[in-house]
Amino acid sequence: MAYILAVDDEPGILDMIQSILMKDGHHVTCIAAPQKVDYTKINSFDLILLDVMMPEIDGFSLCQKLRGQVDCPIVFLTAKSEEDSLVNGLALGADDYICKPFGVMELRARVSAHLRREKREHSVRISFERACFNISAKQFLVENVVVPLTKGEYEICEFLARNPGQVFSKEQILENVFGFDSESNENTIITHIKNIRNKLQAFDYAPIKTIWGVGYKWEK
């Protein structure tokens, strides 16, 4: 199941999109007025469908605004006569477009393809609003700048970031990151986290929170 946002000023199109995609098990949020998009919840979506021609805010302007806040696929819904203008639209950060009128199979296939691709990409990266992990390269980046972490510091960050909001004790972090047979102790975790925080101060970024008497958690 994926969480999908569809923004189109034609209620009939929204009803059709919702009907089609809900049959595939997706949760679809439909918005008929682009100015009603809630930017505080925009990161909860796995894919966004945007109509190009809408009153007050067109799809291109909305895409440009959204792309600065989300990393998920954005797909334009466009009339055939608008196809030429999509070259500029795709340059604003959209991933694809579907021409109206579109069929059930085309919509399902395009959405499924983007969700599969996104799932593959997220298996090698973890993204947050200001930071991301490049899993294959074992790198942690804040605003596209690599943070110079040691191997142990990186592994602690990646472990916590894979479980955002969940609190782990020092013992749990030690066992999950360094293993049961590690010669390190809980003081090692305290030292590593202190060093991580010092390195992230340069970015004014503090995702690791201390829960006194319990442990640590990663906040998005």
N, C-alpha and C positions, 0 to 999 in steps of 0.2 A: 504493500500500500504506500502511496505517495500523497503528499499534501500539495495540491495544485491551486494556483490563483488564476482566475480568468477575468480579464477586464475588457468589457465590450459594451457599447451603448445600445446594442440591439438585444432586448430581452429574449427574443426567439433563439438567437445564436447561443446565448448563455445557457438557456434551458437545454438546448441540444448537446452542448459540450458537457454539461453536468450529467445528463442522462447517459451519454456514451461512456464517459470516464468512470462514473460510479459503478457501472457494470463490470469494470476491470478491478474494482475494489479500492479505487482512489477516493480520497476526500477532496471535494472540489468547492472552493469558495468563489462565489460569483459577485462581481461588483460592476454595476452599470454606469457609475459616474467616477471617472478617474481621480477626481479631487477627493473622493472618499476613501482612497487607499490609506490604510493605517500603517505608517512607516515603522511604528514601534513593534509590529508583529511580522514584518516582511521577511525576516530571517527564518521564520518557521516553515516556509514553503520550499518544496523540492523542485518546482518548475513553475514558470509564469507564462501565461498566454496573454498577449496584448494586441488589441485591435489597433490598427494604424490611425484611421480617421475617427477621431472622437472630439466632441465639443470641449472648449476651454483648454484642455490639455491633450495634445495628440500623442499617439503611441511612441513616437520618436523622443519627444521631450520626457515622457514618463520613463522610457527605457533608460535614457541617460541618467536620470535621477536615481532610478532603482539600481543600476549597475554599480554605482558608488557604494551601495550598501549590501548587495547580495552577490553570491558566487554561483547561484543555481542557473540552469539554462533559462533563457528568455526567448520565446518564439512569437514572432509577429503573425497576426491574422490580417490578411490584406486582400483587397479586391484585385482582380487581374490587371486592371488599368493602372494600379499603383506600383506594379512590380518593378519598374525601372528605378523608382525612388528608393528601393530597398538597399541598394548598394551603399548609400549614405547611412541608412538605418542600421545595417549590420555593422558598420564602422563604429556605431555608438555603443556597441556591446551586446547586441542580440546574437543568438546562435543559429537561428534558422527562421524560415517563414513558411506559412501555409496559405495558399490562395483560396479565397472564397469564390464560389461555393465549394466546400470540401466534403468528401464522403466519410462515412463512419470508419471504414478501414484505414483510410489515409491518416485521419486524426489519431486513431489508436496506435498505428504503426510509428508515426513520428514521435508521439509522446513516449512510447515504450523505448524507442531507440535512444532518445535523449536521457531517459532515466537509467537505462542500462549503462550508457557511457559515463554518466555522472557517478554511478555506483562504483564502476571500475576506477575512476579517477580518485574517488574518496578513499579507496583502499590503499592508495599510496600518498594520501595527504589528509590532514585534518585542518580545517579552516575555521577561524573565528573572525570577528569584526576587524581587529587590527593585526592579527597574527595568524601564522599557519605553520604546520609541520610538513616538511618534505620527508616522508617516511623512508623512501628508497635511498635518499642521500643522507639521512639522519641529521637533518638540519632544522633548526627552529628559527623562523624569521618574524620579525616585528616590523610592520610597514615596509616589507620587502628588503629589510636589512638582516643579514645573518647574525644571530646572537652567538658570540664565541663561548659556547658551553663545552665542558668536558664530557666524555662519554657517560659518566655516571650522572652528571647534571641533566644531560639530554634525556636519558632513560627515565629519570624521575618525572621530568616535565611531560614526556610523552605518555607515561602511565597515567598520570593525573588527568591529562587533557583528554584521554580516551574515555574517561569516566567523569565528565564535568558535573559539578554539584554534589558528587558523592564524597563523603568524608572517609579518609583512611588514616589509621593509626600509623605511628612510625614503624611498628613491627610489621604491619601489613605491607607498607611500602618497601621495607627492607626485603621481605620474602618474595614479593612480586617482581622487584627490579633486580635484586642481587642473588636471589635464590636461598633455599633453606640452609645450604651448606656454606654460605658465605662467611668469611672471617670478619666481615664488617659488623658493626653494632648500631644501635639506634642513634648514637651520637654522630655517626657518619651521615645519617639522614638529616639531622639538624644542621650540620655543617654544610652539606650540599645545598639545602634550601636557603640557608643564609647567603651562600655564594651566588645562587641563582637570582635571588632578590637584589643583591648588589649589582649584578650585571644588567638587570632589567630596569634599574633606577634611571639609567641613561635614556631610556625610552619613556619614562614616566608611566610604566606599565607594571601592574602588580596582580597577576591572575591567581597566585597561590595565596590562599587565605588560611590563617591559623584558627582552628576551633579549639579553644582552650580546654585542656583536659581530655581531648579526644584525638585530634590529629590535624590533618591538612586536607584542603579541597581546592579544586581548580574552578574558578569562576570565569565564565565567558566574558 
